[in-house]
Amino acid sequence: MLGALLFLLPIAGTARTWQHEGGTLTLEEPPPERIIALNWAATETLLLLGITPPVGVADKAGYHTWVQEPELPGSVANVGTRVAPSLEAIAELKPDLIVTSTEMAPAAELLERIAPTYVISVYKKDARPFDRAREMLITLGEITGRIDRAEWVLADIEQTLNQQRKRLEQAGITDKPVALVNFMDDRHVRIYAPPNGLFQTALDNLGLTNAWSDPGNYWGGFSAIGLESVADARNSRIVVIEPLVPGLADSLANSPFWTYLPPVQNDEIYRIPAAWPFGGGVYPVKRLAIALTNALIEGGGSDNVRR
């Protein structure tokens, strides 16, 4: 009888260990609840898992501008910038887990003194970003005891991509290539390129061809080009991703490179809300897929760069 009772008692000191880019993370039960995210991919992932809110995040204002979804509650504490967070602010919040990336490698030892730290980078050379983002979601799901939620999120994204692809096919608008651009200023854009990048994952799953064929960088999957180079994507639909720079419409109206582009003259300029591909998590793929499908079905216009 005593042996049976002992068998029913919880084992003291139960711990699990995970490998990560900075070494190993070992945590005792119960799962951590006070978590700080030092990049937007980690912030997004925690929100997707229902960790609402994380106890602290880096660059909170930028998240609201560039990432937007999942929505970050206003009550979350800001701990500084993503490249130089405040160790004092982090320590004051008394976290039981910190999530960061290799860009913060010089501070990893200092972070470990504050709380156990998990390190993963979505963008790494020779790695596929969506696979890395998926790994982050699954691992943080395990760490926080929310693996079922992580698997549900991935299934939901797959279902959404399939639905949006069917909508495009039914509308008969998968035949013409798509150029995805962010305006850096009125003369330069980021154009999202194959084969790497979260946005390329969205295009592939939607059955759309990327109008830009030159390879992009491994961090973000884009190329920074002059506006005149967009002319190489003449037989395409041009999709402009927010936010827009002030005064852009007036500048483009006086630009010979822009006004004579066939997509401009054919009213095939589209505008969609911001989605964050630079080290983002899995959610930007879903967000872009929905916004892009809606925009293409609703139709374009030559003045879709006005604020």
Secondary structure, DSSP 8 states (H G I E B T S, - for coil): -HHHHHHHS--TT-EEEEEETTEEEEEESS---SEEESSHHHHHHHHHTT--S-SEES-HHHIIIII--S---TTSEE-B-SSSB-HHHHHHT--SEEEE-GGGGGGHHHHHHHS-EEE--S--TTS-HHHHHHHHHHHHHHHTT-HHHHHHHHHHHHHHHHHHHHHHHHHT--SS-EEEEEESSSSEEEEE-SSSSHHHHHHHHHT--BS--S---TTTSEEEEEGGGGGGG-SSEEEEES---TTHHHHHHT-HHHHT-HHHHTT-EEEE-----SS--SHHHHHHHHHHHHHHHH---TTTT--
